[in-house]
């Protein structure tokens, strides 16, 4: 409860700062106030086009995130088990961490077109994050626990939950939180470059073209809220799966 109050107070503080700065700037083109932003978002909510854009972007960004999660985890497991796989893919993972999103987005436009661009970009962002975090977890596994489970002939399901899952989950959750946030950030950025019809990125681009700063801030707020909501729901789902596995 105390943590929630502190978080709420922090958010309120920065909203007040935002409001004060917007009053000082006194230009709705340069900076709109939080009140104007929320009012504009309220106006957008009943629009079918608003929800269509959200579902368009969400479906593709989350698909990219989930595919990146699967690929990154599989690559980490293989790299942890086979030294040749780790050596072979290490330069690729390093390159994926360093490639600017804008550069890859422009190239990816030729491969998949603008409609599915955010899927590929989200995968590119997720794979190195998940692979690096999970591989670190695998490298730090306590081998004595596995040996003890073998000696006491613990069933496979309980061994997986007690020995591997319990140790790797903190790394998995950490990677997921970071990856899902960056997936939204990079996915929407890719949409702004590719401008697929009916996407959140298109709405942001059009807001810039027509100098509709209130729309720009409203859609940005939507992206932040969606990223936060997706992160919380995914981590909640992971905890549910963990409880089911521990009961096996």
N, C-alpha and C positions, 0 to 999 in steps of 0.2 A: 504493500500500500504506500509506504514511504517513498519507494523508488518511483512509483507511478506519479506521485505528487511532484517529485523533483523534476521528472521528465516534463510533466505538464507545465510547470513553472518555467522551465528552460525554453519550451516552445513559445509560451506567452511572452517571455522576455524578448525573444528575437522578432516576434510579430510586432511588438511595440517599437523596437528599433527600426524595423522595416517601415512602419507607419510614420515615424518621425522623419526618417530620411526622405520618404516620398513627399512629405509636406514641405521639407526644405528644398527639394529639387523643384517641386511645383510644376511638373510637366508630365502629362499622362502619356506622352510618347516615349520619354526616357525611362520613367518609372511610375508604375501605378501602385496604389496602396493595397494592402491586404484586403481591405473592405471592398474595393473595386474588383479585385480578383475573385473573391468569393461570390460577389453579386453576379459577375459574368459567368462563373461556373454554374450558379443556380439557374441562369437563363439557358444554359446549354443542356442541362440535365433532361428536360422533357423531349429533346430532339432525338428522332430516330437515327439521324446521321451521326450524332454524338456517340451513341451506343454501338453503332455499326463500326465506327472507326476504332473504338476500344477493343471490340471483339476481334477485328481484323489483326490489329497489332499484337494483342495478347496471345492469340492462338499461335502466331508465328514465333514470337519471342520465347514463349514457354516451351514450344516444340524444340527450338534450338537449344534452350537451357537443358531440357531433359536428355536430348541426344548427346549434348556435350558432357553431361553428368555421367551417362552410361559409358561413352567412349573414354573419358578421362579416368573413370574408375577401373575399367577393364585394362587400360594401358598401364595404370599404376600397379595392378595385380600382376600382370605379365612382366613388368619391369622389375618388380620385387622378387619374382621367381626366377627369371632368366636374365643373367647379366648382359647377354648379347642384345636383348630387346632394349634394355636401359641405355646401352651404349649407342645403339642404332637410332633411337628416337630422341635422345638428349638434345642434339642440335636442332631438331624440328621443334621441340617444346620451347627451347630458348628463343628460336626465331618467332614463334607464335606469340610469345610474351612481348617481343620488341616491335613487331610490325604495327605501324600506325593504323588505326581503324579506318581513317579516311583513305589511305593508300589501298588497303585490301578491299574496301567497299567499291572503289572505282573499278578495280580489276574484276571483282565478283559480279558486277553488273553485266559483264559480258558472258558470264557462265550461267547464272540462274535468272537473270532479269530482275526488275525492280520488285515484283510482287513477293518473291520469296527471299529477297536479299537479307532481311533481318534474321531469317532462320540460319543461314550460313554464317553470318557475322556473330550471332550469339554462340554458335558452336565453337568458332575460332576463339572467342573470349573465354568460354567455360573450360575447354579441354585442358589448357596448361594450368589453370588455377586448381581444378579438381585433381589432375594427375600429380602435381607437385605436393599438394597437401596430403593426399592419400598415400603417396610414396613415402613421405616423411613419417606418417603413422605406421606404415608397414616396416620401415627401417627401425622404428623404436618399439616394436612388439617385444614383449617379455617372453623369450623362448622357454624359460623355466616353467611358465604356466602351461604351455603346450606339452612339455615333457611330463608334467604332473598329471595332466588330463589323460595322457597315453597310459601312464602307469596305473591309474585308477580306472581305466577303461570307461571313461565318461562318454555317453552317447554323442553321436555327431552333432545333433541339433543343439544340445546343451554346450558342447565344446565350442561350436561356432558362436553361440550367444555369449558365453562366459569368457572365452579366451580372446576371440578375434573382434566380435562386434563391440563389446564393452570398451576395448582399447582404441578401435578405429572410429567410433561414432563421433567423438569430439573433433577429430580432424575432418570428418565428412560434413558435420554441421557447420564448422567454420568455413569450409570450402563452398558449401551451398549458399550460405548467407552472402558471401562476397560475390559468388558467380551470378546469383539471381539478380542482385542489384546492378552489376556491370552489364548483364544481359539486357536489361531494360535500357540502361544508359546508352550502350553501343547500338542496340537494335533500333531505337528511335533515331539515333544519330544517322544510322544507315538509311533509314526511311527519309530523313530530311535531304540526304544526298540523292537517293534514287527516286524519291517522290512517287511511290506507288499510290494509285487512286484509292481513296477511302481509308487511309492510314492516319495514325496520330502524327507521324512525321510530316505528312502532307499538310495537316492542319497547322502545325508549327511553321512550316515553310510559307504558307499563305498568310499567316499572321505577320511574318516578317515583311513579306512583299507589300502588304497593304498597311503596314505600320499600326496594326491592331495589337498594341501592347497588352491590353487586358486579356485578349484571347491567348496571346503567347504565354502569359503568366498562368492563366487558367489551365491551359493544356499541360504546362510544365508541372503544375500542382497535381494534376491527374496522374501523370507519370510517376511522381514521387509517391503518391498514395497507393497506386497499383503495385509498385515495386515493394513497398512496405507490407501491403496485404499479402502478396504472393509469398514473400519471405516467411511471414508468420504462419500462413496456412501450410506451407511445405514443411517447415520445422515441426509443426504440430503433427502432420502426417507421419513424419519420421519417428516421432516419439511413440505414436500409436503402433507402428510396425515393430519398434523395439520391444514394446511391452508384450506383443503377441509372440515374438521370437523367444523372449525370455521365459514364456510359459510352456514352450515346447518340451 
